[in-house]
Amino acid sequence: MSEQTGEGGQAREAGKDREAGATAARLLVRTLEAEGVEYVFGIPGEENIHFVDALRDSSIRYVLVRHEQGAAFMAEIYGRLTGRAGVASATLGPGAINLQLGVADATTNSTPVVAISAQVGLDRIYKESHQIVDLVSLFRPITKWSELALTAEALPEMVRKAFKTAQTERPGAVYLAIPEDVEAAPVAPEARPLPVNVVRPQEPSPAQIARAADVIALARRPIVLAGHGAARDGASQALIGFAERLGLPVATTFNGKGVFPDDHPNALGAVGFMRRDYVNFGFDEADVLIAVGYELQEFDPAKINPDADKKIIHIHRFAAEVDDHYPVEVGIQGDISRSLRALADAVHRRFDVDATDREIRRMLRAELDQGRADDGFPMSPLRVVADIREAMGRHDIVLADTGAVKMWMARMYPTYEPNTLLVSNGLSSMGFAVPGAIAARLARPGRRVLAATGDGAFLMNSQELETAVREKIPITVLIWEDDAYGLIEWKMGLELGRSSHTAFSNPDFVAYAESFGAKGYRISSAGELLPTLRKALTDEGASVITVPVDYSHNLRLTDTLGELTGPF
């Protein structure tokens, strides 16, 4: 709001407040503005037309999407990149139900989202009627809070609670249902949004810091595992300082990639692929695991602590989940950066990154270098990963959709900053990358954004290309084409020795992209991908690149990893 002085300015503001507060829909918009909402992603319906209309006169940009699932994924990625809840909107019934996959994905990925939908009027919600579904009950298992607004006067409190609940650690999604007669109801002129209060992180307990320092002082070989919570808490610099000061190796989860840069000499890469991947050997030899912002859904602790014999120091904003393979020796709750700095000050010992750690890094580099030199066509997944890394800047953002693409990218794509490689690792939803890329570009307009997706995942939400074109949001989509659900074929081949019911046909993706008004490119040799990526990333609008990929490398990789034994 611009500053105004004098009686005339005050009168104009008062008049504006009276007009804005005339209906519940306008009051709802004002509460969203008070929360700092920049975008609402959604599709309007008959039952929420007053809300959508009220957004026209607000500071909030309404991004019309082509499927409510896309709206929820956009809200999720916006929330993940900004730390502020992304907002998704839908009508009642089927529109609201279509939000649910993205809403569940946000909760399981610890990402703040506020989902708002219409609901039938209170005059008929209690009886059998057209489009009635108990939406509050449907959303309750996949959200931190799910509720129905029974009065217009309740909206300021409910919206404030929704954002506070969504954004407070551990973050997640919330859901509000607003009946159509409540949305259109008049409200008193004095109705106002509530002030925004921010929950401040607590200082770590000195007693717990001392206990953890004693455990580390007696350790033979400690190792650090950094997860998504460290990225959310902005703890990257503190983590780097902690590892350097104590001389500790650091691995990350897929969602934690970049919180510790992969080109740091203490970096071990990411866990999350297979039990016998290179980085797991570092955990095999460890006796103390220092988990920093790690959440159990990111990676099964049984795969890094199979005998449940490691001493675990859990550093996070909240207590650890209970798991037989995650027996916490010391839990430190509080601001993660402050906890790491306090612990570093309390430990009077320095470790050495040993030969095993150096060999892990050497093997990862050698594998990527081998892929970089592979000129085979259809292309090796490793060559695609290497070319993406070459084309993207350190600060640019890649979204790797679920499937074989995710496994190759999360395992091998060198990442240097938090939230520059985004995957769905909680629910592992397919189809999030294309709509997510739109939100990523809105949240981080100064960075280039690439959606790396399989052909199966792409067609689940490819309609959002039209959204990108219409809204003039430049994104690049790289389709890894193999005419099948490649990850399922991979798993079937490993466990059954054959595959079935995984193959399909695809449209001409170049023509498909052009039909939306986007640019289309098709790769016909390995040498074409890198220059095409560089060109597409500079396009003013949306671009789609199709690259045929040879997924026979999948089984070759797992055959190789199956033969590895450690320590080196």
ROFI-844736 format. One record per residue (C-alpha): residue number from 1; y, x, z. Coordinates in steps of 0.25 Angstrom, whole numbers, plus 5000, padded with zeros to 4 digits. Example, Ala and Ser with C-alpha at 12.3 -4.5 7.8 and 13.67 -1.06 7.14 Angstrom:
BEGIN
 seq    Y    X    Z
   1 4982 5049 5031
   2 4996 5055 5029
This chain:
BEGIN
 seq    Y    X    Z
   1 5000 5000 5000
   2 5014 5006 4996
   3 5024 5008 5008
   4 5035 4997 5008
   5 5046 4996 5018
   6 5056 4985 5022
   7 5054 4970 5023
   8 5052 4967 5008
   9 5041 4977 5007
  10 5034 4971 5020
  11 5036 4957 5015
  12 5029 4961 5001
  13 5018 4967 5009
  14 5016 4955 5018
  15 5016 4946 5006
  16 5006 4955 4999
  17 4997 4954 5011
  18 4998 4939 5012
  19 4994 4938 4997
  20 4983 4948 4999
  21 4977 4941 5011
  22 4977 4927 5005
  23 4962 4927 5002
  24 4950 4934 5008
  25 4948 4941 4994
  26 4962 4947 4995
  27 4959 4951 5009
  28 4946 4958 5005
  29 4953 4966 4995
  30 4964 4970 5005
  31 4953 4975 5015
  32 4946 4983 5003
  33 4960 4989 5000
  34 4962 4993 5015
  35 4948 5000 5015
  36 4953 5009 5003
  37 4944 5002 4993
  38 4948 5007 4979
  39 4937 5000 4970
  40 4928 4988 4971
  41 4916 4988 4962
  42 4910 4975 4958
  43 4908 4963 4950
  44 4916 4950 4953
  45 4910 4936 4955
  46 4914 4922 4956
  47 4913 4923 4971
  48 4922 4935 4973
  49 4933 4933 4963
  50 4944 4932 4973
  51 4940 4946 4978
  52 4940 4952 4964
  53 4953 4946 4961
  54 4960 4951 4973
  55 4956 4965 4970
  56 4965 4964 4957
  57 4977 4965 4966
  58 4972 4976 4975
  59 4971 4991 4974
  60 4956 4991 4972
  61 4950 4993 4959
  62 4939 4983 4955
  63 4928 4990 4947
  64 4921 4979 4939
  65 4906 4983 4937
  66 4895 4978 4929
  67 4885 4977 4940
  68 4886 4975 4955
  69 4876 4986 4957
  70 4886 4996 4950
  71 4897 4991 4959
  72 4889 4995 4971
  73 4885 5008 4966
  74 4900 5011 4962
  75 4904 5007 4977
  76 4893 5016 4982
  77 4897 5028 4974
  78 4912 5026 4977
  79 4908 5025 4992
  80 4900 5038 4991
  81 4911 5046 4985
  82 4923 5041 4993
  83 4916 5038 5007
  84 4924 5024 5006
  85 4916 5012 5003
  86 4914 5008 4989
  87 4916 4993 4987
  88 4907 4984 4978
  89 4909 4970 4975
  90 4901 4958 4969
  91 4899 4943 4969
  92 4889 4936 4977
  93 4874 4935 4975
  94 4869 4943 4963
  95 4882 4952 4962
  96 4880 4955 4977
  97 4866 4958 4976
  98 4868 4968 4964
  99 4877 4976 4974
 100 4865 4979 4983
 101 4859 4991 4976
 102 4872 4999 4977
 103 4875 4994 4991
 104 4861 4998 4995
 105 4863 5012 4988
 106 4876 5014 4996
 107 4870 5011 5009
 108 4858 5020 5007
 109 4867 5031 5001
 110 4876 5030 5014
 111 4888 5026 5005
 112 4899 5016 5009
 113 4900 5003 5001
 114 4906 4989 5003
 115 4899 4979 4995
 116 4906 4965 4994
 117 4901 4953 4987
 118 4904 4938 4987
 119 4896 4928 4993
 120 4895 4913 4992
 121 4905 4905 5000
 122 4902 4902 5015
 123 4902 4887 5011
 124 4888 4889 5005
 125 4883 4902 5010
 126 4874 4895 5020
 127 4866 4887 5010
 128 4858 4888 4997
 129 4869 4890 4986
 130 4871 4897 4973
 131 4871 4913 4974
 132 4868 4913 4989
 133 4861 4926 4993
 134 4862 4931 5007
 135 4870 4944 5003
 136 4873 4949 5017
 137 4858 4950 5020
 138 4855 4956 5007
 139 4865 4967 5009
 140 4862 4970 5024
 141 4850 4979 5022
 142 4858 4988 5012
 143 4871 4989 5019
 144 4877 4993 5032
 145 4884 4979 5034
 146 4883 4966 5026
 147 4891 4954 5030
 148 4897 4941 5025
 149 4912 4938 5026
 150 4913 4924 5032
 151 4928 4924 5033
 152 4939 4930 5025
 153 4946 4934 5038
 154 4933 4943 5041
 155 4936 4952 5029
 156 4945 4962 5034
 157 4935 4965 5046
 158 4923 4965 5037
 159 4928 4974 5026
 160 4933 4984 5036
 161 4919 4984 5043
 162 4913 4985 5029
 163 4920 4997 5025
 164 4919 5003 5039
 165 4904 5001 5039
 166 4902 5006 5025
 167 4909 5019 5027
 168 4905 5023 5041
 169 4894 5033 5042
 170 4883 5030 5038
 171 4890 5023 5026
 172 4884 5012 5018
 173 4886 4999 5011
 174 4891 4986 5017
 175 4892 4972 5011
 176 4901 4960 5012
 177 4899 4946 5007
 178 4911 4938 5005
 179 4909 4923 5002
 180 4917 4917 4991
 181 4925 4907 5000
 182 4928 4918 5010
 183 4933 4927 4998
 184 4943 4916 4994
 185 4947 4912 5008
 186 4962 4913 5012
 187 4965 4923 5023
 188 4976 4924 5033
 189 4988 4933 5028
 190 4986 4942 5040
 191 4972 4946 5036
 192 4972 4961 5034
 193 4962 4972 5031
 194 4958 4980 5044
 195 4963 4994 5046
 196 4952 5004 5041
 197 4947 5013 5052
 198 4938 5025 5049
 199 4926 5029 5057
 200 4928 5044 5061
 201 4916 5053 5062
 202 4913 5058 5075
 203 4912 5072 5080
 204 4898 5078 5081
 205 4893 5079 5095
 206 4894 5094 5101
 207 4881 5092 5108
 208 4874 5089 5095
 209 4881 5100 5088
 210 4876 5110 5099
 211 4862 5104 5098
 212 4861 5106 5083
 213 4867 5120 5084
 214 4855 5124 5093
 215 4845 5118 5083
 216 4852 5126 5072
 217 4853 5139 5080
 218 4837 5139 5083
 219 4834 5135 5068
 220 4826 5144 5059
 221 4830 5138 5046
 222 4840 5126 5046
 223 4844 5119 5034
 224 4855 5108 5031
 225 4853 5095 5023
 226 4866 5088 5019
 227 4866 5074 5015
 228 4874 5063 5010
 229 4881 5061 5024
 230 4887 5075 5023
 231 4893 5071 5010
 232 4899 5058 5015
 233 4905 5065 5027
 234 4912 5076 5019
 235 4904 5087 5026
 236 4902 5096 5014
 237 4911 5107 5018
 238 4906 5107 5033
 239 4892 5108 5027
 240 4895 5120 5019
 241 4902 5127 5031
 242 4890 5123 5040
 243 4880 5129 5030
 244 4888 5141 5027
 245 4891 5144 5042
 246 4876 5143 5046
 247 4870 5148 5033
 248 4862 5135 5031
 249 4855 5130 5018
 250 4860 5116 5014
 251 4852 5105 5006
 252 4857 5092 5003
 253 4852 5078 5000
 254 4854 5072 4986
 255 4866 5063 4992
 256 4871 5076 4999
 257 4872 5084 4987
 258 4885 5092 4986
 259 4889 5091 5000
 260 4883 5105 5001
 261 4886 5112 4987
 262 4874 5116 4979
 263 4880 5129 4975
 264 4882 5134 4990
 265 4873 5145 4993
 266 4867 5137 5005
 267 4864 5125 4996
 268 4849 5121 4995
 269 4851 5109 4985
 270 4846 5094 4988
 271 4834 5088 4994
 272 4829 5074 4989
 273 4820 5077 4978
 274 4806 5082 4982
 275 4799 5087 4994
 276 4797 5100 4987
 277 4810 5103 4981
 278 4816 5117 4983
 279 4826 5113 4993
 280 4815 5107 5002
 281 4810 5121 5005
 282 4823 5124 5013
 283 4819 5112 5022
 284 4805 5116 5023
 285 4809 5129 5030
 286 4820 5123 5038
 287 4818 5120 5053
 288 4831 5113 5055
 289 4838 5103 5046
 290 4853 5101 5047
 291 4855 5087 5041
 292 4869 5085 5037
 293 4873 5071 5033
 294 4859 5068 5029
 295 4853 5054 5028
 296 4838 5052 5028
 297 4839 5043 5015
 298 4844 5055 5007
 299 4831 5062 5008
 300 4818 5060 5016
 301 4818 5069 5028
 302 4803 5070 5027
 303 4805 5079 5014
 304 4813 5089 5022
 305 4807 5088 5035
 306 4792 5084 5033
 307 4787 5089 5046
 308 4799 5083 5054
 309 4800 5097 5061
 310 4814 5101 5057
 311 4825 5100 5067
 312 4836 5091 5061
 313 4851 5091 5064
 314 4857 5078 5059
 315 4872 5079 5056
 316 4878 5066 5051
 317 4888 5055 5055
 318 4876 5047 5060
 319 4863 5048 5066
 320 4850 5051 5058
 321 4840 5041 5054
 322 4827 5042 5061
 323 4816 5049 5053
 324 4803 5056 5057
 325 4807 5068 5048
 326 4821 5068 5052
 327 4820 5071 5067
 328 4834 5075 5071
 329 4836 5086 5081
 330 4851 5085 5082
 331 4860 5074 5077
 332 4875 5077 5075
 333 4883 5064 5072
 334 4897 5065 5067
 335 4906 5071 5056
 336 4897 5080 5048
 337 4907 5090 5045
 338 4911 5092 5060
 339 4897 5092 5064
 340 4893 5103 5054
 341 4905 5111 5058
 342 4902 5110 5073
 343 4888 5113 5071
 344 4891 5126 5063
 345 4900 5130 5074
 346 4889 5128 5084
 347 4878 5136 5077
 348 4879 5151 5079
 349 4869 5155 5069
 350 4869 5157 5054
 351 4857 5156 5045
 352 4854 5162 5032
 353 4851 5154 5019
 354 4837 5160 5016
 355 4828 5163 5004
 356 4822 5149 5003
 357 4836 5143 5002
 358 4840 5153 4991
 359 4827 5150 4983
 360 4830 5135 4984
 361 4844 5137 4978
 362 4838 5147 4967
 363 4827 5137 4963
 364 4837 5125 4962
 365 4847 5134 4953
 366 4835 5139 4945
 367 4830 5125 4942
 368 4844 5120 4938
 369 4846 5133 4929
 370 4833 5130 4922
 371 4837 5116 4919
 372 4851 5121 4914
 373 4844 5129 4904
 374 4834 5118 4899
 375 4838 5114 4885
 376 4826 5104 4884
 377 4829 5090 4879
 378 4828 5079 4884
 379 4835 5087 4895
 380 4829 5092 4907
 381 4835 5085 4920
 382 4839 5099 4925
 383 4847 5102 4913
 384 4854 5089 4914
 385 4857 5092 4929
 386 4863 5106 4925
 387 4871 5100 4914
 388 4877 5089 4923
 389 4881 5100 4934
 390 4887 5108 4923
 391 4896 5097 4918
 392 4900 5092 4931
 393 4911 5098 4940
 394 4908 5101 4955
 395 4916 5089 4959
 396 4910 5079 4949
 397 4901 5068 4952
 398 4887 5065 4947
 399 4879 5052 4951
 400 4864 5054 4949
 401 4857 5041 4947
 402 4843 5039 4954
 403 4831 5043 4946
 404 4827 5057 4941
 405 4842 5060 4938
 406 4844 5059 4953
 407 4833 5069 4956
 408 4837 5079 4946
 409 4852 5078 4949
 410 4851 5078 4965
 411 4841 5089 4965
 412 4848 5099 4955
 413 4862 5095 4952
 414 4871 5105 4960
 415 4881 5098 4968
 416 4893 5104 4975
 417 4901 5093 4981
 418 4897 5080 4989
 419 4895 5067 4981
 420 4896 5074 4967
 421 4881 5071 4965
 422 4878 5056 4969
 423 4864 5050 4970
 424 4858 5038 4976
 425 4849 5044 4987
 426 4848 5033 4997
 427 4843 5021 4988
 428 4842 5029 4976
 429 4847 5018 4967
 430 4847 5019 4952
 431 4859 5015 4944
 432 4870 5020 4953
 433 4875 5032 4945
 434 4883 5025 4934
 435 4891 5015 4943
 436 4892 5026 4953
 437 4898 5035 4943
 438 4910 5025 4941
 439 4912 5024 4956
 440 4912 5039 4957
 441 4922 5041 4946
 442 4931 5031 4954
 443 4929 5038 4967
 444 4931 5052 4962
 445 4940 5050 4949
 446 4942 5065 4948
 447 4928 5069 4946
 448 4918 5067 4934
 449 4907 5058 4937
 450 4893 5058 4930
 451 4882 5048 4932
 452 4868 5054 4930
 453 4858 5043 4928
 454 4844 5041 4922
 455 4843 5031 4911
 456 4836 5021 4920
 457 4847 5021 4931
 458 4858 5021 4920
 459 4854 5008 4915
 460 4854 5001 4929
 461 4869 5002 4929
 462 4874 5007 4916
 463 4883 4994 4914
 464 4893 5001 4923
 465 4896 5010 4911
 466 4905 4998 4907
 467 4912 4998 4921
 468 4915 5013 4919
 469 4921 5011 4905
 470 4929 4998 4908
 471 4934 5005 4921
 472 4937 5018 4914
 473 4929 5026 4924
 474 4924 5039 4917
 475 4909 5042 4921
 476 4898 5050 4914
 477 4884 5045 4914
 478 4872 5054 4911
 479 4860 5047 4908
 480 4847 5055 4910
 481 4838 5048 4899
 482 4823 5047 4900
 483 4820 5033 4897
 484 4813 5031 4910
 485 4814 5030 4925
 486 4812 5045 4926
 487 4811 5047 4941
 488 4800 5036 4942
 489 4793 5043 4931
 490 4794 5056 4939
 491 4789 5050 4951
 492 4777 5043 4944
 493 4774 5056 4937
 494 4773 5063 4951
 495 4765 5053 4958
 496 4757 5046 4947
 497 4756 5056 4936
 498 4762 5045 4926
 499 4773 5035 4925
 500 4774 5021 4921
 501 4785 5010 4919
 502 4797 5020 4919
 503 4801 5021 4904
 504 4811 5013 4897
 505 4821 5013 4885
 506 4835 5016 4885
 507 4847 5011 4877
 508 4855 5021 4869
 509 4864 5026 4880
 510 4875 5031 4871
 511 4877 5018 4864
 512 4875 5011 4878
 513 4887 5019 4884
 514 4895 5017 4872
 515 4893 5002 4872
 516 4900 5002 4886
 517 4912 5011 4880
 518 4907 5023 4887
 519 4903 5036 4879
 520 4889 5039 4876
 521 4882 5053 4874
 522 4867 5056 4871
 523 4862 5070 4874
 524 4852 5076 4863
 525 4851 5090 4868
 526 4852 5098 4881
 527 4864 5105 4877
 528 4872 5092 4875
 529 4872 5087 4889
 530 4882 5096 4896
 531 4893 5095 4885
 532 4891 5080 4884
 533 4892 5079 4899
 534 4905 5087 4899
 535 4911 5078 4888
 536 4906 5065 4895
 537 4912 5069 4908
 538 4926 5070 4902
 539 4925 5057 4895
 540 4936 5047 4899
 541 4926 5036 4900
 542 4911 5033 4903
 543 4901 5042 4896
 544 4886 5041 4896
 545 4877 5053 4892
 546 4862 5051 4889
 547 4853 5063 4891
 548 4838 5063 4889
 549 4831 5069 4900
 550 4817 5075 4901
 551 4811 5071 4914
 552 4798 5078 4912
 553 4806 5089 4921
 554 4804 5079 4933
 555 4789 5082 4934
 556 4791 5096 4931
 557 4801 5097 4943
 558 4792 5091 4953
 559 4780 5099 4948
 560 4788 5111 4951
 561 4793 5107 4964
 562 4779 5103 4968
 563 4775 5117 4966
 564 4786 5123 4975
 565 4782 5129 4988
 566 4792 5134 4999
 567 4797 5142 5005
 568 4800 5151 4993
